[in-house]
Amino acid sequence: MPINLADYEQGKSFNGDYDKALAQLQKRLSHILVAYIVYRRRAIVVFEGTDAAGKSGIIQRLTSGWDPRHFNVWPIGVPTQEEKEHHFLWRFWSKMPSAGKIAVFDRSWYGRVLVERVEHLATPEAWQRSYDEINEFESQQREDGTNIVKLFCHITQETQDDRFKRRLTHPWKHQKLGVPDFEARDKWDEYNAAFSDMFKQCSMHWAPWHVIDANNKKAARITALTLIADELEKNLPTAPPPIDPEIVKLAKEKLDLDI
């Protein structure tokens, strides 16, 4: 089914006990990471979306209960000069997760067909061929056993303006706004066209795009974390593995414990 961002602009409030639902989801997610560690699985969680759509807040709550040794959060910004001298996907290969780890991307390789396209940082020929390159890149990860979850957090321009205003009047948040944010705001329609093409070209069955209505922050967090948990659990053994017989033997000898 085609993705229409207008279908994700209702901004409905979360209907329930937010704190309780969040705590339950975080407990579930902590168990999921342990299963990834134990069964040597790996996954990628990609966040893209409109500026001020709350990606960082979702990531913060996603990872709050995770063992930091087994996940990475990669905030993707402007490539360095060295990175610019390579293929645009070069800088992402070293960030792919190893067995037993989850990699979270706060923006990603999709910058090639979004900001680099709209801001004319890549030629039309370069970003147009990047759709196939991205699909192949993700297909390689999937075929190698990496689970891929892609979320796009969407807000209306009215919501974005309101959040910009709130940031500007907050002494500890105004630094989150920069000139590029306002420049991107003036290209709202161009970015929406780029988003639409990205959904059409790069929502494959092995790595589909999931759009989150992020106009209400609490509802968006619960929706996003639920979706991530559901996707990470697919084809994942959830039963705990049996205890190593050698550990059982040592427990009996050293701790007088009959397991």
Phi, psi and omega in degrees: 000135177299148179263123178244113184299336178297341178282355184236047183229019183283326178064036181293144178289157177288128182265087180159189178275102185300311183299319180293315180297319180296316180298320179294318179294319180294325175294317178299316180294325178294322177293323179297316180297320178299319178296322177297320179294310185295317184265008173058041176268169176214154183209158175237131174242117185253131175244123169233171176154178180295147175303138179071021181275359175091022180300315183297322179295322177292316180298319179301317181282333175296316190261000188299330181254011183269148175291117185297345178286346188238016172210158174227141170251122182250104174279118186261121179239208180295133180295149176287171179299319179298318180294325179295337182275001178242174172302146189297338179275351184304317186287350182265340183299320181288350180262001178291139185286147173270177183301135179084015182225158176235132177251128180249127182249117173269091196075164194200202178295347178288351173304333180300319184258007176244270185296320181292329176289306187292322182270007177060039177269350175226148179291155177305322179296321183291310184286333179292323178282348183290337177301311179295322180295320178294315180299320179293319178300312180291324177297321178298318179296316182296316180294336178274004175099010181267125176283137183237125177237123183239123180240137175243117181266121187242137172225161176281166178293328177297317178295319179299315179301318180297320180288325174300316180298318180295321178296318183294334181262005179255125185297338182252005182236347184296338180289349179284349179259137177224175179305318180302329179297318180286327177293320179293325178301323181287351180244035184307312182293324179294320178292320178298323176295320178293319177300314182300316179294322179298316179298317182294319188273333192231025173255083184265161184297333179277347181203071181283157173275139175241122181265134179249125172287106187256018181288340170243117189297316184293316179297321180296319181296315180294317179299314182294313182294324177296315180297316180298315179299316180299316182289321180292334182279346182299128179061024180252123175298129181254348177284140179294146180287158177293153179289140177304125180306326179295323177292321177300317180298315180294323179297321179292319183286315189268328186246358183054043183244124180263105182268000000 
